[in-house]
Amino acid sequence: MAYNRGMTASDTHRQCDLAIVGGGAAGVLVALQALRHAQRPSRIVLFEPASVLAEGIAYATPWPEHLLNVPAGKMSGLPDQPADFLDYLIDSQAIAGVPRELLADQFVPRRHYAAYLRERLEQARERSVAVLEVVEQPVFALAPTAQGVQLRLDDEVTWNAQRVVLACGNSMRPLPVPGAEALPPAQAVEAWDYDGVRVLAGDDDLAIIGSGLSMADSVVALAAAGHRGRIFVLSRHALLPLPHAHGAAVTFDPQPLLAMPLRQRVRELRGQARTAVAQGIPWQSVMDRIRPMGQALWWSLNEADQRRFLRHVVRYWDVHRHRIAESVHAQVAELERSGQLQRHRARLDTLLVQESGLQLHGRSPNRGLPPLTVGAVINATGVETRALSMRNPLIQQLLADGHARPGPHGLGLDTTVEEGGLIDGHGQPQPAIRVVGSLRIGTLWESLAIPELRVQAEQAARG
């Protein structure tokens, strides 16, 4: 791409109108919208140490078995052009030989999405009166100033921006066992290390810690690479992601849910699901019906019910809400039927390095889990949502210096509901700093998927 890259220490004009911290999907969507809506010449600077834009954790995989978890027809990055991703797939012939109406309902390889975002960004750059520059360095600190915000890079170089958008993306939770960080890299791999997971394929038994979407990614990757050993999946609930389904839409009115307490909502949704199934409609249609209301459902719970949700309901919500392609679900289910994949409801307790491999000990609610000996473990524990546990130096600096505070229930960073303005340690909004994406989870709950990111990106870009 023809961006101005790699600003050096000799650059004496480190001033910009908009600084975007993070070049994954969220950051690229903000840059795209800022270019599209620019009304005058301006300077936009995107800070991203990775050499390729739009390849955050979700979309960095090059492997065809990793599919989007949403049909292609619903994955547009532009709120005002709902078929834009589908248009890209057709125009680029990324998926050859599939009619448009069928392609809209398909779960295509995720690698196409990063390419789509980069192409749309390049097109916006060519047409915009604004200039986009990419600085391939991380931002380690930022602080509000009288003129805007000052950003500090790892070489002590500073930039001054009138506005900043934090689009830092996701980070993996560490393995929940003492000493895990000291394990040799060949024996402890993160699920988002897509190539590293494939390298593990072979005859040795493996363990995957966590049973969510990242687990499914790891299982299909191992299967594609010809893994022959057993795969032990350990998690607290041992619930696997559920599949999407095709079928008629339900017609119930979801608005009354907003006035119900948590327990009543759960009963109502279960009842609606039973009714749908009795009518020959998949229960998934009930979840699709309430999908646009995710944030409102969270806001309308009182604090006590939000805590109950996080303590008792969240994992069940996750497997019903964050579903996977039917083909992926079928593949995981077949591996379990064959005995190659074995689920264990257990907490990982200790992990011992032995000559024969790694020995795992876990605590099960019903009975003691026998020790498992494996060649390696894959960390699929998911996205770290607790602000104080995030392994991001910038987030820790913001919290330590009082420029930010944890969001509700300690999740993400606290922001204003409508604009996503960062709230400082004294409870004051900072209008020059906006937040996009997963860091808003405590305030919004639904803040990870493209339908939310594309709206937040447009709002942040417009200022």
Secondary structure, 3 states (H helix, E strand, C coil): CCCEECCCCCCCCCEEEEEEECCCHHHHHHHHHHHHHCCCCCEEEEECCCCCCCCCCCCCCCCCCCECCCCHHHCCCCCCCCCHHHHHHHHHCCCCCCCHHHHCCCCCECHHHHHHHHHHHHHHHHHCCCEEEEECCCEEEEEECCCCEEEEECCCCEEEEEEEEECCCCCECCCCCCCHHHCCCCCEEECCCHHHHHHCCCCCCEEEECCCHHHHHHHHHHHHCCCCCCEEEEECCCCCCCECCCCCCCCCCCHHHHHCCHHHHHHHHHHHHHHHHHCCCCCHHHHHHHHHHHHHHHHCCCHHHHHHHHHHHHHHHHHHHCCECHHHHHHHHHHHHHCCEEEEECEEEEEEEECCEEEEEEECCCCCCCCEEECEEEECCCECCEHHHCCCHHHHHHHHCCCCCECHHHECECECCCCCEEECCCCCEEEEEEECCHHHHHHHCCCCCHHHHHHHHHHHHHC
